[in-house]
Amino acid sequence: MLTAPNTAVITGAGSGLGRATALRFAAEGCRLLLVGRREQALLETVAIIERESLNGQRCSIAPLDVAEPGAIEAAVDQFAASYNHVEVLVANAGINPQRAAALETDDEHWEETIRVNLTGVHRSATAVLPYMMEQESGAIVTLGSIAGQAAMKARTAYGPTKAGVILYTKNLAVDYAKYNIRANCICPGFVITDICREWVESLPRDQRKELDASHPLGLGKPEDIANAAWFLCSPESSWITGVDLSVDGGYRA
C-alpha cells in the first residue's frame, strides 16, 4: 500500500501560494524545509503553522536565493541528513517583476525573470533528485502559469519562463520515471494572493469585471493551488506524471 509523503521541500514558502502549500503539507503531517528569500516571511509561515497546531516543531527554514549556485543544494543536504530522505519538492518560487511587451522589456528584468523562474526551478530539482533516485521514489511539483500555456498581453518575460517550466517538468517526468520519480506542473489562473489583490483592486471596474468573467468559477484562492499540489504528491496520483494541470476556475476552457 502506498503511503503519503512525510518530508517536503517548498520554495517560495514565505507568502502566497508557497505559504498556503506549506500549511496544507504541515496539516498532512509533513516535515518541511521552507525556502525563500526573506527570513522574516518564512518565520511568519512557521508561526502560523505553530499557531494552528499543524506541525510547527518539524519546520526548518532556509533563507536563500534558489537561483544562487550551491545555495538550495546545501539546504537540502542538511535537511536530508536530518530525515534520511526527501520525498517531495514543490518548486513554487517565482517572480513577475515587469508587465510589458517586448519593446518595453528591459534586459535586467528579462534576465532576472529567467534566472529565478527557470534556473531556480532547475537548481531546486537537481538538489532533490539525487536523494529521490537513491530511494527510488519522489514527487516534484513545479508552478507554471496559464501565461505559460498560451500568450497573454504584457507577459514577454514571464510567459516564456513559465512555458519553459512546463516543458522542463515534462523532461523530468520522462528522464526520471525509471526511478519512480513523478514530476507535474500546476498552471494557476488568477489567484488572489496579497500581491495579486493589490493589482486586481487597482484595475478599473470594467477590467475587474472582465477578469472575473474570464474565470467561470471565479478567481482562485491560494488554498486551491495548495490542494492541487498535495494531490499531485499523494498516493492518489501515483499514475500521473508529465502533466501541466490547469487550476484556473475554467479560464482555459
BALOBA-1460 file (C-alpha; in Angstrom, 3 decimals):
// residues 253
<rec num="1" residu="m" x="0.000" y="0.000" z="0.000"/>
<rec num="2" residu="l" x="1.350" y="3.417" z="-0.940"/>
<rec num="3" residu="t" x="1.838" y="5.860" z="1.909"/>
<rec num="4" residu="a" x="1.560" y="9.638" z="1.954"/>
<rec num="5" residu="p" x="4.823" y="11.602" z="1.873"/>
<rec num="6" residu="n" x="6.198" y="12.937" z="5.156"/>
<rec num="7" residu="t" x="9.116" y="15.115" z="4.026"/>
<rec num="8" residu="a" x="8.796" y="18.062" z="1.654"/>
<rec num="9" residu="v" x="10.852" y="20.976" z="0.373"/>
<rec num="10" residu="i" x="8.733" y="24.001" z="-0.546"/>
<rec num="11" residu="t" x="10.287" y="27.044" z="-2.224"/>
<rec num="12" residu="g" x="8.778" y="30.499" z="-2.112"/>
<rec num="13" residu="a" x="7.204" y="29.462" z="1.182"/>
<rec num="14" residu="g" x="7.139" y="32.913" z="2.769"/>
<rec num="15" residu="s" x="3.900" y="34.102" z="1.190"/>
<rec num="16" residu="g" x="1.074" y="33.424" z="-1.235"/>
<rec num="17" residu="l" x="0.877" y="30.044" z="-2.890"/>
<rec num="18" residu="g" x="4.007" y="28.765" z="-1.164"/>
<rec num="19" residu="r" x="2.710" y="29.625" z="2.292"/>
<rec num="20" residu="a" x="-0.662" y="28.015" z="1.575"/>
<rec num="21" residu="t" x="1.132" y="24.902" z="0.328"/>
<rec num="22" residu="a" x="3.271" y="24.787" z="3.459"/>
<rec num="23" residu="l" x="0.143" y="24.960" z="5.617"/>
<rec num="24" residu="r" x="-1.531" y="22.139" z="3.677"/>
<rec num="25" residu="f" x="1.509" y="19.859" z="3.810"/>
<rec num="26" residu="a" x="2.016" y="20.605" z="7.505"/>
<rec num="27" residu="a" x="-1.609" y="19.665" z="8.136"/>
<rec num="28" residu="e" x="-0.890" y="16.340" z="6.448"/>
<rec num="29" residu="g" x="1.970" y="15.679" z="8.887"/>
<rec num="30" residu="c" x="4.939" y="16.501" z="6.673"/>
<rec num="31" residu="r" x="8.324" y="17.549" z="7.948"/>
<rec num="32" residu="l" x="9.074" y="20.696" z="5.993"/>
<rec num="33" residu="l" x="12.014" y="22.637" z="4.646"/>
<rec num="34" residu="l" x="10.669" y="26.095" z="3.863"/>
<rec num="35" residu="v" x="12.784" y="28.053" z="1.386"/>
<rec num="36" residu="g" x="12.541" y="31.714" z="0.454"/>
<rec num="37" residu="r" x="14.489" y="34.938" z="0.126"/>
<rec num="38" residu="r" x="13.027" y="36.668" z="3.194"/>
<rec num="39" residu="e" x="13.787" y="35.094" z="6.560"/>
<rec num="40" residu="q" x="11.092" y="37.040" z="8.386"/>
<rec num="41" residu="a" x="8.428" y="35.878" z="5.943"/>
<rec num="42" residu="l" x="9.484" y="32.257" z="6.442"/>
<rec num="43" residu="l" x="9.335" y="32.695" z="10.210"/>
<rec num="44" residu="e" x="5.821" y="34.094" z="9.834"/>
<rec num="45" residu="t" x="4.812" y="30.955" z="7.920"/>
<rec num="46" residu="v" x="6.233" y="28.809" z="10.721"/>
<rec num="47" residu="a" x="4.395" y="30.926" z="13.292"/>
<rec num="48" residu="i" x="1.076" y="30.342" z="11.509"/>
<rec num="49" residu="i" x="1.738" y="26.603" z="11.414"/>
<rec num="50" residu="e" x="2.534" y="26.605" z="15.123"/>
<rec num="51" residu="r" x="-0.455" y="28.775" z="15.968"/>
<rec num="52" residu="e" x="-2.773" y="26.422" z="14.128"/>
<rec num="53" residu="s" x="-1.097" y="23.444" z="15.809"/>
<rec num="54" residu="l" x="-0.314" y="21.898" z="12.454"/>
<rec num="55" residu="n" x="3.264" y="20.692" z="12.698"/>
<rec num="56" residu="g" x="5.490" y="23.603" z="13.664"/>
<rec num="57" residu="q" x="8.152" y="21.666" z="15.518"/>
<rec num="58" residu="r" x="9.045" y="19.898" z="12.284"/>
<rec num="59" residu="c" x="9.657" y="23.007" z="10.166"/>
<rec num="60" residu="s" x="13.125" y="24.095" z="9.084"/>
<rec num="61" residu="i" x="13.722" y="27.333" z="7.202"/>
<rec num="62" residu="a" x="16.379" y="28.254" z="4.648"/>
<rec num="63" residu="p" x="16.546" y="31.939" z="3.692"/>
<rec num="64" residu="l" x="18.224" y="31.865" z="0.290"/>
<rec num="65" residu="d" x="18.002" y="32.632" z="-3.406"/>
<rec num="66" residu="v" x="17.009" y="29.444" z="-5.246"/>
<rec num="67" residu="a" x="18.935" y="30.510" z="-8.345"/>
<rec num="68" residu="e" x="22.208" y="31.091" z="-6.469"/>
<rec num="69" residu="p" x="24.662" y="28.244" z="-7.260"/>
<rec num="70" residu="g" x="25.014" y="25.858" z="-4.346"/>
<rec num="71" residu="a" x="22.512" y="27.585" z="-2.060"/>
<rec num="72" residu="i" x="19.495" y="25.302" z="-2.168"/>
<rec num="73" residu="e" x="21.725" y="22.259" z="-2.610"/>
<rec num="74" residu="a" x="23.350" y="22.931" z="0.780"/>
<rec num="75" residu="a" x="19.974" y="23.449" z="2.473"/>
<rec num="76" residu="v" x="18.545" y="20.231" z="1.024"/>
<rec num="77" residu="d" x="21.657" y="18.281" z="2.047"/>
<rec num="78" residu="q" x="21.223" y="19.444" z="5.638"/>
<rec num="79" residu="f" x="17.504" y="18.643" z="5.604"/>
<rec num="80" residu="a" x="18.114" y="15.188" z="4.141"/>
<rec num="81" residu="a" x="20.763" y="14.483" z="6.784"/>
<rec num="82" residu="s" x="18.115" y="15.018" z="9.459"/>
<rec num="83" residu="y" x="15.437" y="12.776" z="7.939"/>
<rec num="84" residu="n" x="17.409" y="10.411" z="5.664"/>
<rec num="85" residu="h" x="15.220" y="11.101" z="2.659"/>
<rec num="86" residu="v" x="13.411" y="13.776" z="0.647"/>
<rec num="87" residu="e" x="10.073" y="12.735" z="-0.783"/>
<rec num="88" residu="v" x="8.622" y="15.946" z="-2.242"/>
<rec num="89" residu="l" x="9.691" y="19.169" z="-3.887"/>
<rec num="90" residu="v" x="7.194" y="21.928" z="-4.580"/>
<rec num="91" residu="a" x="9.152" y="24.416" z="-6.698"/>
<rec num="92" residu="n" x="6.959" y="27.448" z="-6.247"/>
<rec num="93" residu="a" x="9.453" y="30.338" z="-6.075"/>
<rec num="94" residu="g" x="8.971" y="32.773" z="-8.944"/>
<rec num="95" residu="i" x="8.668" y="36.426" z="-9.887"/>
<rec num="96" residu="n" x="6.768" y="38.588" z="-12.330"/>
<rec num="97" residu="p" x="8.590" y="41.898" z="-11.939"/>
<rec num="98" residu="q" x="7.544" y="43.662" z="-15.110"/>
<rec num="99" residu="r" x="4.310" y="43.507" z="-17.103"/>
<rec num="100" residu="a" x="5.482" y="44.639" z="-20.509"/>
<rec num="101" residu="a" x="5.519" y="43.897" z="-24.218"/>
<rec num="102" residu="a" x="8.800" y="43.083" z="-25.943"/>
<rec num="103" residu="l" x="9.997" y="46.618" z="-26.683"/>
<rec num="104" residu="e" x="9.282" y="47.706" z="-23.114"/>
<rec num="105" residu="t" x="11.026" y="44.717" z="-21.506"/>
<rec num="106" residu="d" x="14.460" y="45.777" z="-20.315"/>
<rec num="107" residu="d" x="17.435" y="43.426" z="-20.072"/>
<rec num="108" residu="e" x="17.562" y="43.488" z="-16.281"/>
<rec num="109" residu="h" x="14.001" y="42.257" z="-15.867"/>
<rec num="110" residu="w" x="14.325" y="39.758" z="-18.727"/>
<rec num="111" residu="e" x="17.440" y="38.146" z="-17.236"/>
<rec num="112" residu="e" x="16.201" y="38.202" z="-13.638"/>
<rec num="113" residu="t" x="12.892" y="36.590" z="-14.594"/>
<rec num="114" residu="i" x="14.696" y="33.772" z="-16.398"/>
<rec num="115" residu="r" x="17.175" y="33.383" z="-13.548"/>
<rec num="116" residu="v" x="14.541" y="32.988" z="-10.832"/>
<rec num="117" residu="n" x="11.660" y="31.348" z="-12.685"/>
<rec num="118" residu="l" x="13.593" y="28.846" z="-14.766"/>
<rec num="119" residu="t" x="17.112" y="28.482" z="-13.376"/>
<rec num="120" residu="g" x="15.690" y="28.472" z="-9.844"/>
<rec num="121" residu="v" x="13.412" y="25.546" z="-10.680"/>
<rec num="122" residu="h" x="16.325" y="23.672" z="-12.247"/>
<rec num="123" residu="r" x="18.565" y="24.158" z="-9.212"/>
<rec num="124" residu="s" x="15.758" y="23.136" z="-6.874"/>
<rec num="125" residu="a" x="15.093" y="19.954" z="-8.843"/>
<rec num="126" residu="t" x="18.748" y="18.961" z="-9.131"/>
<rec num="127" residu="a" x="19.122" y="19.461" z="-5.370"/>
<rec num="128" residu="v" x="16.491" y="16.824" z="-4.533"/>
<rec num="129" residu="l" x="16.908" y="14.402" z="-7.434"/>
<rec num="130" residu="p" x="19.942" y="12.507" z="-6.079"/>
<rec num="131" residu="y" x="18.022" y="11.650" z="-2.908"/>
<rec num="132" residu="m" x="14.915" y="10.652" z="-4.819"/>
<rec num="133" residu="m" x="16.966" y="8.500" z="-7.176"/>
<rec num="134" residu="e" x="18.658" y="6.730" z="-4.283"/>
<rec num="135" residu="q" x="15.351" y="5.962" z="-2.570"/>
<rec num="136" residu="e" x="13.701" y="5.220" z="-5.946"/>
<rec num="137" residu="s" x="10.693" y="7.397" z="-5.281"/>
<rec num="138" residu="g" x="9.679" y="11.027" z="-5.169"/>
<rec num="139" residu="a" x="7.274" y="13.673" z="-6.402"/>
<rec num="140" residu="i" x="8.184" y="17.028" z="-7.890"/>
<rec num="141" residu="v" x="5.587" y="19.720" z="-8.451"/>
<rec num="142" residu="t" x="6.517" y="22.916" z="-10.261"/>
<rec num="143" residu="l" x="4.472" y="26.065" z="-10.649"/>
<rec num="144" residu="g" x="3.820" y="27.160" z="-14.205"/>
<rec num="145" residu="s" x="1.022" y="29.512" z="-15.222"/>
<rec num="146" residu="i" x="-1.801" y="29.910" z="-17.681"/>
<rec num="147" residu="a" x="0.552" y="32.532" z="-19.146"/>
<rec num="148" residu="g" x="2.902" y="29.670" z="-19.990"/>
<rec num="149" residu="q" x="0.196" y="27.704" z="-21.777"/>
<rec num="150" residu="a" x="-0.953" y="30.498" z="-24.088"/>
<rec num="151" residu="a" x="0.157" y="34.035" z="-24.819"/>
<rec num="152" residu="m" x="-1.143" y="36.863" z="-22.657"/>
<rec num="153" residu="k" x="-0.639" y="40.563" z="-23.123"/>
<rec num="154" residu="a" x="2.382" y="42.156" z="-21.458"/>
<rec num="155" residu="r" x="3.965" y="38.895" z="-20.340"/>
<rec num="156" residu="t" x="7.006" y="38.924" z="-22.628"/>
<rec num="157" residu="a" x="9.430" y="37.688" z="-19.961"/>
<rec num="158" residu="y" x="7.110" y="35.925" z="-17.545"/>
<rec num="159" residu="g" x="5.143" y="33.831" z="-20.055"/>
<rec num="160" residu="p" x="8.151" y="32.230" z="-21.792"/>
<rec num="161" residu="t" x="9.771" y="31.335" z="-18.473"/>
<rec num="162" residu="k" x="6.601" y="29.594" z="-17.342"/>
<rec num="163" residu="a" x="6.346" y="27.793" z="-20.679"/>
<rec num="164" residu="g" x="9.915" y="26.691" z="-20.032"/>
<rec num="165" residu="v" x="8.943" y="25.407" z="-16.599"/>
<rec num="166" residu="i" x="6.169" y="23.321" z="-18.147"/>
<rec num="167" residu="l" x="8.477" y="21.659" z="-20.665"/>
<rec num="168" residu="y" x="11.290" y="21.309" z="-18.115"/>
<rec num="169" residu="t" x="8.879" y="19.428" z="-15.859"/>
<rec num="170" residu="k" x="7.847" y="17.107" z="-18.658"/>
<rec num="171" residu="n" x="11.515" y="16.339" z="-19.290"/>
<rec num="172" residu="l" x="11.963" y="15.484" z="-15.609"/>
<rec num="173" residu="a" x="8.975" y="13.157" z="-15.850"/>
<rec num="174" residu="v" x="10.395" y="11.318" z="-18.852"/>
<rec num="175" residu="d" x="14.003" y="11.142" z="-17.682"/>
<rec num="176" residu="y" x="13.405" y="10.027" z="-14.093"/>
<rec num="177" residu="a" x="10.348" y="7.788" z="-14.343"/>
<rec num="178" residu="k" x="12.693" y="4.789" z="-14.185"/>
<rec num="179" residu="y" x="13.451" y="5.817" z="-10.598"/>
<rec num="180" residu="n" x="9.725" y="6.066" z="-9.780"/>
<rec num="181" residu="i" x="10.013" y="9.842" z="-9.593"/>
<rec num="182" residu="r" x="6.969" y="11.754" z="-10.794"/>
<rec num="183" residu="a" x="7.021" y="15.359" z="-11.998"/>
<rec num="184" residu="n" x="3.972" y="17.513" z="-12.695"/>
<rec num="185" residu="c" x="3.339" y="21.204" z="-13.258"/>
<rec num="186" residu="i" x="0.437" y="23.241" z="-11.859"/>
<rec num="187" residu="c" x="-0.656" y="26.157" z="-14.040"/>
<rec num="188" residu="p" x="-2.722" y="28.545" z="-11.918"/>
<rec num="189" residu="g" x="-5.137" y="31.109" z="-13.226"/>
<rec num="190" residu="f" x="-5.532" y="34.397" z="-11.373"/>
<rec num="191" residu="v" x="-5.253" y="33.663" z="-7.671"/>
<rec num="192" residu="i" x="-5.946" y="36.309" z="-5.060"/>
<rec num="193" residu="t" x="-2.692" y="36.455" z="-3.138"/>
<rec num="194" residu="d" x="-1.690" y="39.626" z="-1.291"/>
<rec num="195" residu="i" x="0.339" y="40.824" z="-4.272"/>
<rec num="196" residu="c" x="-2.336" y="39.915" z="-6.831"/>
<rec num="197" residu="r" x="-5.054" y="41.542" z="-4.718"/>
<rec num="198" residu="e" x="-3.310" y="44.912" z="-4.923"/>
<rec num="199" residu="w" x="-3.091" y="44.646" z="-8.709"/>
<rec num="200" residu="v" x="-6.691" y="43.486" z="-9.120"/>
<rec num="201" residu="e" x="-8.008" y="46.263" z="-6.892"/>
<rec num="202" residu="s" x="-6.091" y="48.805" z="-8.944"/>
<rec num="203" residu="l" x="-7.932" y="47.831" z="-12.135"/>
<rec num="204" residu="p" x="-10.781" y="49.956" z="-13.479"/>
<rec num="205" residu="r" x="-14.161" y="48.459" z="-12.643"/>
<rec num="206" residu="d" x="-14.856" y="47.265" z="-16.189"/>
<rec num="207" residu="q" x="-11.496" y="45.462" z="-16.365"/>
<rec num="208" residu="r" x="-12.099" y="43.837" z="-12.992"/>
<rec num="209" residu="k" x="-15.492" y="42.577" z="-14.199"/>
<rec num="210" residu="e" x="-13.862" y="41.231" z="-17.362"/>
<rec num="211" residu="l" x="-11.216" y="39.429" z="-15.294"/>
<rec num="212" residu="d" x="-13.853" y="37.887" z="-13.033"/>
<rec num="213" residu="a" x="-15.931" y="36.798" z="-16.012"/>
<rec num="214" residu="s" x="-12.933" y="35.094" z="-17.631"/>
<rec num="215" residu="h" x="-12.896" y="32.581" z="-14.756"/>
<rec num="216" residu="p" x="-16.255" y="30.753" z="-14.784"/>
<rec num="217" residu="l" x="-15.742" y="29.616" z="-11.162"/>
<rec num="218" residu="g" x="-14.392" y="32.991" z="-10.077"/>
<rec num="219" residu="l" x="-10.870" y="33.974" z="-9.121"/>
<rec num="220" residu="g" x="-8.851" y="31.453" z="-7.163"/>
<rec num="221" residu="k" x="-7.576" y="31.213" z="-3.606"/>
<rec num="222" residu="p" x="-4.056" y="30.105" z="-2.598"/>
<rec num="223" residu="e" x="-5.615" y="27.050" z="-0.971"/>
<rec num="224" residu="d" x="-6.874" y="25.897" z="-4.380"/>
<rec num="225" residu="i" x="-3.297" y="25.571" z="-5.578"/>
<rec num="226" residu="a" x="-2.111" y="24.019" z="-2.316"/>
<rec num="227" residu="n" x="-4.795" y="21.335" z="-2.595"/>
<rec num="228" residu="a" x="-3.712" y="20.502" z="-6.139"/>
<rec num="229" residu="a" x="-0.072" y="20.311" z="-5.048"/>
<rec num="230" residu="w" x="-0.920" y="17.882" z="-2.266"/>
<rec num="231" residu="f" x="-2.946" y="15.709" z="-4.640"/>
<rec num="232" residu="l" x="-0.074" y="15.534" z="-7.137"/>
<rec num="233" residu="c" x="2.299" y="14.416" z="-4.383"/>
<rec num="234" residu="s" x="-0.075" y="11.945" z="-2.750"/>
<rec num="235" residu="p" x="-0.644" y="8.253" z="-3.490"/>
<rec num="236" residu="e" x="-3.936" y="9.152" z="-5.180"/>
<rec num="237" residu="s" x="-1.953" y="10.482" z="-8.161"/>
<rec num="238" residu="s" x="0.551" y="7.629" z="-8.361"/>
<rec num="239" residu="w" x="-0.011" y="7.118" z="-12.123"/>
<rec num="240" residu="i" x="0.118" y="10.796" z="-13.040"/>
<rec num="241" residu="t" x="3.339" y="12.302" z="-14.356"/>
<rec num="242" residu="g" x="4.340" y="14.809" z="-17.016"/>
<rec num="243" residu="v" x="1.093" y="16.760" z="-16.696"/>
<rec num="244" residu="d" x="0.591" y="20.522" z="-16.868"/>
<rec num="245" residu="l" x="-2.557" y="20.825" z="-14.792"/>
<rec num="246" residu="s" x="-4.645" y="23.968" z="-15.249"/>
<rec num="247" residu="v" x="-6.043" y="25.052" z="-11.882"/>
<rec num="248" residu="d" x="-7.804" y="28.135" z="-13.161"/>
<rec num="249" residu="g" x="-11.515" y="28.095" z="-12.392"/>
<rec num="250" residu="g" x="-12.299" y="27.270" z="-16.018"/>
<rec num="251" residu="y" x="-10.212" y="30.074" z="-17.599"/>
<rec num="252" residu="r" x="-8.578" y="27.862" z="-20.221"/>
<rec num="253" residu="a" x="-11.906" y="26.189" z="-21.028"/>
